Amino acid sequence: MSTFIACTTYLAYATFIFVGHVRDFFAWFLGRGRFVRVASDFPGDDWSRFAPLLKSWEDFYFRRIYIRVQDAFNRPIASKPGSHIDVLERVSDDAQKSMHAPDGSVCRQCLNLGSYNYLGFADDWHVTCARDVMASLQDFSVSTSSARNEYGTTALHRQVETTVARFLGKEDAICLNMGFNTNATTIPSLVGRGDLLISDELNHTSIVNGARASGAAIRVFKHNSIIDLEATLKQAIILGRPRTRRPWNKILVIVEGIYSMEGEYCDLRGVVDVCKKYGAYIYLDEAHSIGATGATGRGCTEFAGVDTADVDILMGTFTKSFGAMGGYVAADRATIQHLRNTCAASSCHNALSPVVCQQVLTAFKVIMGEDGTNIGKQKLQSLRDNSNYFRMRLEEMGLQVLGQYDSPVMPIMLYNPCKIAAFSRECYKRGLAVVVVGFPAVPLLLSRARFCISAGHAREDLDRALAEIDEIAEVLKLRYARSFCG
């Protein structure tokens, strides 16, 4: 990032903050602020007794910055998340403070570049999965109404776990009802006080939450830097635990297969080599890579040429490539049994829906070719071709594209906060549904838009999207790969 981009981005935020504080001052001075009006409705109450629900900066950021661009986020849909998607129109009558659907619930059909429909099961579900999924309702209900270790485990759950373990070459697996919770609840079951957890600095929030809840000591290494990972491991082993200097009970290194905001593969070969050298365990989050990458869809391990036996714990989700929901952890039998006994998502949360389990099983059959067709192979090839074509064309436009080839996730840099909403609105106006990302999901200066490519996208659809994006890039000055000012 050039100095010019950094300065103009800081200037934009400074302008937002300055104008926001000026407006707050005059609202207070004239007694016309929203909170002043609310307080005046309850004259008998002493409002100084109440603690604020939000921190002052969070409240200010929401009112004076986020509200200005909130129409670019949380857009509701009225269709399946296929290659095309019906987005519900919203309007605001109070200067963006709230959004509502106009009378008649108008929808706009857009090319879907935002959903995680990697293998396109949302497009051909009625052909590939519907028969088996609908048949499962004859024997099971939509919900088990129970946790896994009570009466929530059905034959379909065990089939899913057996299939996952076989697909990944592990002894056993456990499936849970939510991808986020898979990380947030299994990590505290794997490490605790006296253990060390070493995490990539760009790991997902679910990993961060799980790490903080575990009670283990946490060290962070620079993103995808094997040199920094080794230095962190070496220093941690030499120094030992704080105060006592005793050795750590165990060390767990956590990385992701594809980083969702970077579109970048983990350097898994380097991670495995370093962890073997220092005797650390590896936890690999394959949420965005399982089913979508590798010659047969087996994720980052297959892409990197790493034996799954070299990765101690494999985690993934069914929400992306499988057209379903939930997550899994695959490992040796003893580890999985430990998770069944101690993981909060297994003992406290409602089990994954049996209907969803059937969707996962059917998707696995398609991917592995066990449905008697080569649809799964075609999907994987189509996803790879579409992703590489789209990335190549974006780079030719001069956009600054993050990530690597073969990754279906490709962010482009926007930097300036003013361009977040502008890019989203221009895309929406042209019939493109995209995701834009700003602070605090990414660092303050690194706002971006993220495209997720699907096997269900036709080449002519991608060409139309690229033509529109090229026009928007010219209007908003986004060609940062060619010029420091876009």
C-alpha positions as CSV (number, residue, x, y, z in Angstrom):
1,M,0.0,0.0,0.0
2,S,1.4,3.4,-1.1
3,T,1.8,6.4,1.2
4,F,-0.8,8.2,-0.9
5,I,-3.4,5.6,-0.3
6,A,-2.7,5.4,3.4
7,C,-2.9,9.2,3.8
8,T,-6.1,9.6,1.8
9,T,-7.7,6.7,3.7
10,Y,-6.8,8.2,7.0
11,L,-8.1,11.6,5.8
12,A,-11.5,10.0,4.9
13,Y,-11.8,8.5,8.3
14,A,-10.7,11.8,10.0
15,T,-13.3,13.6,8.0
16,F,-16.0,11.2,9.1
17,I,-14.9,11.5,12.8
18,F,-14.6,15.3,12.7
19,V,-18.0,15.9,11.1
20,G,-19.5,13.3,13.4
21,H,-18.3,15.0,16.5
22,V,-19.4,18.4,15.2
23,R,-22.9,17.0,14.6
24,D,-22.9,15.5,18.1
25,F,-21.9,18.8,19.7
26,F,-24.6,20.8,18.0
27,A,-27.2,18.1,18.7
28,W,-26.2,18.3,22.4
29,F,-26.1,22.1,22.4
30,L,-29.5,22.4,20.8
31,G,-31.1,19.6,22.7
32,R,-32.0,17.8,19.5
33,G,-30.0,14.6,19.8
34,R,-31.8,11.3,19.6
35,F,-30.9,10.3,23.2
36,V,-31.8,13.7,24.6
37,R,-35.3,13.2,23.1
38,V,-35.6,9.8,24.6
39,A,-34.6,11.0,28.0
40,S,-37.2,13.8,27.8
41,D,-39.9,11.2,27.4
42,F,-39.1,10.0,30.9
43,P,-38.6,13.1,33.0
44,G,-38.8,11.4,36.3
45,D,-35.8,9.0,35.7
46,D,-32.3,9.8,36.8
47,W,-30.4,8.7,33.6
48,S,-27.0,9.0,35.3
49,R,-27.9,5.8,37.2
50,F,-27.7,3.7,34.1
51,A,-24.5,2.3,32.7
52,P,-24.1,2.6,28.9
53,L,-24.7,-0.5,26.9
54,L,-22.1,0.4,24.3
55,K,-18.6,1.8,24.6
56,S,-18.5,5.5,23.5
57,W,-16.4,4.7,20.4
58,E,-18.5,1.8,19.3
59,D,-21.6,3.9,19.7
60,F,-20.1,6.8,17.7
61,Y,-18.7,4.5,15.0
62,F,-22.2,3.0,14.5
63,R,-24.1,6.3,14.5
64,R,-21.7,8.4,12.5
65,I,-19.9,6.0,10.1
66,Y,-21.7,2.6,9.8
67,I,-25.2,4.1,9.4
68,R,-24.0,6.0,6.4
69,V,-23.2,2.7,4.6
70,Q,-25.5,0.2,6.2
71,D,-27.5,-0.3,3.0
72,A,-24.4,-2.1,1.6
73,F,-24.7,-4.8,4.3
74,N,-27.3,-7.3,5.6
75,R,-29.3,-7.3,2.3
76,P,-32.1,-9.9,2.6
77,I,-32.8,-12.3,-0.2
78,A,-35.9,-14.0,-1.5
79,S,-34.6,-17.0,-3.4
80,K,-32.1,-19.8,-3.2
81,P,-28.4,-18.7,-3.2
82,G,-27.7,-20.0,-6.7
83,S,-25.7,-18.4,-9.4
84,H,-28.5,-15.8,-9.6
85,I,-30.2,-14.5,-6.6
86,D,-33.3,-12.3,-5.8
87,V,-32.3,-9.5,-3.5
88,L,-35.1,-7.7,-1.6
89,E,-35.1,-4.0,-2.3
90,R,-34.9,-1.7,0.8
91,V,-35.4,2.0,1.3
92,S,-34.8,4.4,4.1
93,D,-37.1,7.3,5.2
94,D,-34.9,8.5,8.0
95,A,-31.5,9.2,6.6
96,Q,-30.2,5.6,6.7
97,K,-31.0,5.2,10.4
98,S,-33.3,2.2,9.5
99,M,-34.0,0.3,6.4
100,H,-37.3,-1.3,5.3
101,A,-38.9,-3.0,2.3
102,P,-41.1,-0.8,0.2
103,D,-44.7,-1.7,-0.3
104,G,-45.0,-4.8,-2.5
105,S,-41.7,-6.3,-1.5
106,V,-39.8,-5.6,-4.8
107,C,-36.9,-7.9,-5.6
108,R,-34.0,-7.4,-8.0
109,Q,-32.4,-10.4,-9.6
110,C,-28.6,-10.2,-9.4
111,L,-25.7,-12.4,-10.4
112,N,-24.6,-13.9,-7.1
113,L,-20.9,-13.2,-6.4
114,G,-21.3,-13.2,-2.6
115,S,-22.6,-16.6,-1.5
116,Y,-20.4,-19.6,-0.6
117,N,-22.1,-21.8,-3.2
118,Y,-18.7,-23.1,-4.4
119,L,-19.9,-26.4,-6.0
120,G,-23.2,-25.0,-7.2
121,F,-25.5,-27.4,-5.2
122,A,-27.9,-24.5,-4.8
123,D,-28.3,-24.4,-8.5
124,D,-29.0,-28.1,-9.3
125,W,-30.2,-29.3,-5.9
126,H,-33.4,-30.7,-7.4
127,V,-31.4,-32.8,-9.7
128,T,-28.5,-33.9,-7.4
129,C,-29.9,-34.0,-3.9
130,A,-33.6,-33.4,-3.6
131,R,-34.8,-37.0,-3.9
132,D,-32.6,-38.3,-1.0
133,V,-33.2,-35.3,1.2
134,M,-36.9,-35.3,0.8
135,A,-37.0,-39.1,1.4
136,S,-35.2,-38.6,4.8
137,L,-38.2,-36.8,6.1
138,Q,-40.1,-40.0,5.9
139,D,-38.0,-41.4,8.8
140,F,-36.7,-38.3,10.6
141,S,-38.0,-34.9,11.6
142,V,-36.4,-31.6,10.8
143,S,-35.0,-31.4,14.3
144,T,-33.8,-34.0,16.8
145,S,-34.9,-31.8,19.7
146,S,-31.9,-33.0,21.7
147,A,-28.2,-32.7,22.1
148,R,-25.8,-35.3,20.6
149,N,-25.0,-37.1,23.8
150,E,-28.6,-37.4,24.9
151,Y,-31.1,-38.5,22.2
152,G,-29.8,-36.3,19.3
153,T,-27.6,-38.8,17.5
154,T,-29.3,-40.6,14.6
155,A,-28.1,-43.1,12.1
156,L,-27.6,-40.3,9.6
157,H,-25.2,-38.5,12.0
158,R,-23.0,-41.6,12.3
159,Q,-23.1,-42.0,8.5
160,V,-21.9,-38.5,8.1
161,E,-19.1,-39.0,10.6
162,T,-18.0,-42.2,9.0
163,T,-18.1,-40.7,5.5
164,V,-16.0,-37.6,6.6
165,A,-13.4,-39.9,8.3
166,R,-13.2,-42.1,5.2
167,F,-13.0,-39.1,2.8
168,L,-10.1,-37.5,4.8
169,G,-8.3,-40.7,5.8
170,K,-8.9,-40.3,9.5
171,E,-10.0,-42.8,12.1
172,D,-13.1,-41.0,13.2
173,A,-15.0,-37.7,13.0
174,I,-17.6,-35.7,14.9
175,C,-20.2,-33.5,13.2
176,L,-21.7,-30.4,14.9
177,N,-24.5,-28.1,14.2
178,M,-22.7,-24.9,13.3
179,G,-19.4,-24.1,11.6
180,F,-18.6,-21.2,13.9
181,N,-19.3,-23.2,17.0
182,T,-17.2,-26.1,15.8
183,N,-14.1,-23.9,16.3
184,A,-15.4,-21.9,19.3
185,T,-16.3,-25.1,21.3
186,T,-13.8,-27.7,20.2
187,I,-10.7,-25.6,20.8
188,P,-11.4,-25.2,24.5
189,S,-11.8,-29.0,24.7
190,L,-8.4,-29.6,23.1
191,V,-6.3,-27.1,25.1
192,G,-6.4,-25.4,28.5
193,R,-4.3,-24.1,31.3
194,G,-0.7,-25.1,31.0
195,D,-1.0,-25.5,27.2
196,L,0.2,-23.1,24.4
197,L,-1.9,-22.2,21.4
198,I,-0.1,-20.6,18.5
199,S,-2.4,-18.9,15.9
200,D,-2.0,-17.2,12.6
201,E,-2.7,-13.5,13.0
202,L,-5.4,-13.6,10.4
203,N,-7.3,-16.6,11.7
204,H,-11.1,-16.4,11.7
205,T,-13.0,-14.9,14.7
206,S,-14.4,-18.4,15.6
207,I,-10.8,-19.5,16.2
208,V,-10.0,-16.4,18.2
209,N,-13.1,-16.9,20.4
210,G,-12.3,-20.6,20.9
211,A,-8.7,-19.7,21.8
212,R,-9.7,-17.1,24.3
213,A,-12.2,-19.4,25.9
214,S,-9.7,-22.2,26.3
215,G,-7.6,-20.7,29.1
216,A,-4.4,-21.7,27.2
217,A,-1.6,-19.2,26.7
218,I,-1.8,-17.6,23.2
219,R,0.9,-16.6,20.9
220,V,0.3,-15.1,17.4
221,F,2.6,-15.4,14.4
222,K,2.8,-13.2,11.3
223,H,0.4,-14.3,8.6
224,N,1.6,-17.3,6.6
225,S,5.2,-16.7,7.7
226,I,6.9,-20.0,8.4
227,I,10.0,-18.1,9.6
228,D,8.0,-16.3,12.3
229,L,6.1,-19.5,13.2
230,E,9.4,-21.3,13.9
231,A,10.8,-18.3,15.8
232,T,7.6,-18.2,17.9
233,L,7.7,-21.9,18.6
234,K,11.4,-21.9,19.4
235,Q,11.1,-19.0,21.9
236,A,8.0,-20.5,23.5
237,I,9.8,-23.8,24.1
238,I,12.9,-22.1,25.4
239,L,11.1,-19.8,27.8
240,G,8.4,-22.3,28.9
241,R,5.4,-21.2,30.9
242,P,5.4,-17.7,32.5
243,R,6.8,-17.4,36.0
244,T,7.4,-21.1,36.6
245,R,9.4,-21.7,33.3
246,R,8.1,-25.3,33.3
247,P,7.6,-27.0,29.9
248,W,4.2,-26.6,28.2
249,N,1.9,-29.6,28.5
250,K,1.2,-29.4,24.7
251,I,1.5,-26.9,21.9
252,L,-1.2,-26.6,19.3
253,V,-0.7,-24.6,16.1
254,I,-3.8,-23.4,14.3
255,V,-4.0,-22.3,10.7
256,E,-6.6,-22.1,7.9
257,G,-6.7,-23.9,4.6
258,I,-7.9,-20.8,2.7
259,Y,-8.1,-17.5,4.6
260,S,-11.6,-16.2,4.0
261,M,-10.7,-12.5,3.8
262,E,-7.4,-13.0,1.8
263,G,-8.3,-15.8,-0.6
264,E,-4.9,-17.2,0.2
265,Y,-3.8,-20.8,0.8
266,C,-1.9,-21.7,4.0
267,D,1.7,-22.8,3.5
268,L,0.7,-26.2,4.9
269,R,3.9,-28.0,3.9
270,G,6.0,-25.4,5.8
271,V,3.7,-25.6,8.8
272,V,3.9,-29.4,8.9
273,D,7.7,-29.4,8.7
274,V,8.1,-26.9,11.5
275,C,5.6,-28.6,13.8
276,K,7.3,-32.0,13.3
277,K,10.6,-30.4,14.1
278,Y,9.4,-29.0,17.4
279,G,6.8,-31.6,18.4
280,A,3.7,-29.3,18.1
281,Y,0.2,-30.5,17.1
282,I,-1.6,-29.0,14.0
283,Y,-5.2,-27.9,13.8
284,L,-6.3,-27.1,10.3
285,D,-9.5,-25.2,9.6
286,E,-10.6,-26.1,6.1
287,A,-13.9,-24.2,6.1
288,H,-13.3,-22.7,2.7
289,S,-11.1,-25.3,1.1
290,I,-12.8,-28.7,1.8
291,G,-14.8,-29.9,-1.1
292,A,-13.7,-26.9,-3.2
293,T,-9.9,-27.4,-3.8
294,G,-7.6,-30.3,-4.6
295,A,-8.0,-32.7,-7.5
296,T,-10.8,-34.6,-5.7
297,G,-12.1,-31.9,-3.4
298,R,-10.1,-33.0,-0.3
299,G,-9.0,-29.5,0.4
300,C,-5.7,-27.9,1.3
301,T,-4.0,-31.1,2.2
302,E,-4.5,-32.4,-1.3
303,F,-3.7,-29.1,-2.9
304,A,-0.4,-28.9,-0.9
305,G,0.5,-32.6,-1.4
306,V,0.4,-33.2,2.4
307,D,-0.7,-36.5,3.8
308,T,-3.7,-36.0,6.2
309,A,-1.8,-38.2,8.7
310,D,0.6,-35.3,9.1
311,V,-2.2,-33.0,10.3
312,D,-3.4,-34.0,13.7
313,I,-6.9,-32.3,13.6
314,L,-8.8,-31.5,10.5
315,M,-11.8,-29.1,10.9
316,G,-14.2,-28.0,8.2
317,T,-17.8,-26.9,7.5
318,F,-20.6,-28.1,5.4
319,T,-21.9,-24.6,4.7
320,K,-19.7,-23.8,1.7
321,S,-19.1,-26.7,-0.8
322,F,-21.8,-29.0,0.4
323,G,-24.9,-26.7,0.3
324,A,-25.8,-27.5,3.9
325,M,-24.8,-26.3,7.4
326,G,-22.8,-27.4,10.4
327,G,-19.2,-28.4,10.8
328,Y,-16.9,-31.4,11.6
329,V,-13.7,-32.3,13.2
330,A,-11.7,-35.4,12.0
331,A,-8.8,-36.9,14.0
332,D,-7.8,-40.1,15.7
333,R,-10.4,-42.1,17.5
334,A,-9.3,-41.1,21.0
335,T,-9.4,-37.4,20.2
336,I,-12.9,-37.6,18.7
337,Q,-14.2,-39.6,21.7
338,H,-12.8,-36.9,24.0
339,L,-14.6,-34.2,22.0
340,R,-17.9,-36.2,22.2
341,N,-17.6,-36.2,25.9
342,T,-16.4,-32.6,26.6
343,C,-17.2,-30.4,23.6
344,A,-20.1,-28.0,24.5
345,A,-21.5,-28.1,20.9
346,S,-21.9,-31.9,21.4
347,S,-23.2,-31.9,25.0
348,C,-25.2,-28.7,25.2
349,H,-26.4,-27.7,21.7
350,N,-29.2,-29.2,19.6
351,A,-27.8,-31.8,17.1
352,L,-27.4,-31.1,13.4
353,S,-30.7,-31.6,11.6
354,P,-31.1,-35.1,10.2
355,V,-32.3,-33.5,6.9
356,V,-29.1,-31.5,6.7
357,C,-27.1,-34.7,7.5
358,Q,-28.8,-36.3,4.4
359,Q,-27.9,-33.3,2.3
360,V,-24.2,-33.6,3.4
361,L,-24.2,-37.4,2.7
362,T,-25.7,-36.9,-0.8
363,A,-23.2,-34.1,-1.6
364,F,-20.4,-36.4,-0.5
365,K,-21.7,-39.1,-2.9
366,V,-21.7,-36.6,-5.8
367,I,-18.2,-35.3,-5.0
368,M,-16.7,-38.8,-4.6
369,G,-18.6,-40.1,-7.7
370,E,-20.5,-42.7,-5.7
371,D,-23.8,-41.5,-7.2
372,G,-22.8,-43.3,-10.4
373,T,-22.1,-40.0,-12.3
374,N,-19.2,-37.7,-13.0
375,I,-21.1,-34.6,-11.9
376,G,-18.8,-34.1,-8.9
377,K,-15.7,-34.2,-11.1
378,Q,-17.3,-31.7,-13.5
379,K,-18.2,-29.4,-10.6
380,L,-14.7,-29.4,-9.3
381,Q,-13.2,-28.7,-12.7
382,S,-15.8,-26.0,-13.4
383,L,-15.1,-24.2,-10.1
384,R,-11.4,-24.3,-10.8
385,D,-11.8,-23.0,-14.4
386,N,-14.2,-20.3,-13.3
387,S,-12.0,-19.1,-10.4
388,N,-8.8,-18.9,-12.4
389,Y,-10.6,-17.2,-15.4
390,F,-12.2,-14.6,-13.1
391,R,-8.9,-13.9,-11.2
392,M,-6.9,-13.6,-14.4
393,R,-9.4,-11.1,-15.9
394,L,-9.5,-9.0,-12.7
395,E,-5.7,-8.8,-12.7
396,E,-5.7,-7.8,-16.3
397,M,-8.0,-4.9,-15.4
398,G,-5.3,-3.6,-13.0
399,L,-7.2,-4.4,-9.8
400,Q,-5.3,-5.3,-6.8
401,V,-6.4,-8.9,-6.3
402,L,-5.5,-10.9,-3.1
403,G,-5.0,-14.6,-2.9
404,Q,-3.8,-17.3,-5.3
405,Y,-5.0,-19.2,-8.4
406,D,-7.3,-22.2,-7.7
407,S,-8.9,-20.3,-4.8
408,P,-12.6,-19.6,-5.2
409,V,-12.3,-16.6,-2.9
410,M,-10.9,-13.4,-4.4
411,P,-10.9,-10.1,-2.6
412,I,-10.0,-6.8,-4.4
413,M,-8.7,-3.8,-2.5
414,L,-10.9,-0.7,-2.0
415,Y,-8.9,0.9,0.8
416,N,-10.9,4.2,1.1
417,P,-14.0,3.8,3.3
418,C,-16.0,6.0,0.9
419,K,-15.5,3.3,-1.8
420,I,-17.1,0.5,0.3
421,A,-20.7,1.6,-0.1
422,A,-20.0,3.2,-3.5
423,F,-18.7,-0.1,-4.9
424,S,-21.6,-2.1,-3.4
425,R,-24.2,0.3,-4.7
426,E,-22.8,0.5,-8.2
427,C,-22.6,-3.3,-8.4
428,Y,-26.2,-3.7,-7.1
429,K,-27.4,-1.1,-9.6
430,R,-25.9,-3.2,-12.3
431,G,-27.3,-6.4,-11.1
432,L,-24.3,-7.8,-9.2
433,A,-24.6,-9.1,-5.6
434,V,-21.2,-8.7,-4.0
435,V,-19.8,-8.6,-0.4
436,V,-17.9,-5.5,0.8
437,V,-15.8,-5.7,4.0
438,G,-14.6,-2.9,6.2
439,F,-13.3,-2.2,9.7
440,P,-13.4,-4.0,12.2
441,A,-13.7,-7.2,10.1
442,V,-10.4,-6.2,8.4
443,P,-7.8,-3.6,9.4
444,L,-8.8,0.0,9.2
445,L,-6.8,0.8,6.0
446,L,-7.6,-2.4,4.2
447,S,-11.2,-2.3,3.1
448,R,-12.1,-4.6,0.3
449,A,-14.7,-6.3,-1.8
450,R,-14.8,-10.1,-1.9
451,F,-16.0,-12.3,-4.8
452,C,-16.9,-15.9,-4.2
453,I,-17.0,-18.0,-7.5
454,S,-19.2,-21.0,-8.0
455,A,-19.2,-24.0,-10.3
456,G,-22.8,-22.9,-11.2
457,H,-21.6,-19.7,-12.9
458,A,-21.8,-19.7,-16.7
459,R,-18.9,-18.1,-18.6
460,E,-21.2,-15.5,-20.2
461,D,-22.4,-14.5,-16.7
462,L,-18.8,-14.0,-15.5
463,D,-18.0,-12.0,-18.7
464,R,-21.0,-9.7,-18.0
465,A,-19.9,-9.3,-14.4
466,L,-16.3,-8.5,-15.4
467,A,-17.5,-5.9,-17.9
468,E,-19.5,-4.2,-15.2
469,I,-16.7,-4.4,-12.7
470,D,-14.3,-2.9,-15.2
471,E,-16.6,0.1,-15.7
472,I,-17.0,0.5,-11.9
473,A,-13.2,0.3,-11.4
474,E,-12.8,3.2,-13.9
475,V,-15.4,5.3,-12.1
476,L,-14.2,4.7,-8.6
477,K,-10.5,4.6,-9.5
478,L,-9.7,1.1,-8.2
479,R,-6.8,0.1,-10.5
480,Y,-4.3,0.1,-7.7
481,A,-2.1,-2.5,-9.4
482,R,-1.4,0.0,-12.2
483,S,-1.3,3.3,-10.3
484,F,-0.8,4.4,-6.7
485,C,-4.0,6.6,-6.9
486,G,-6.2,4.0,-8.6
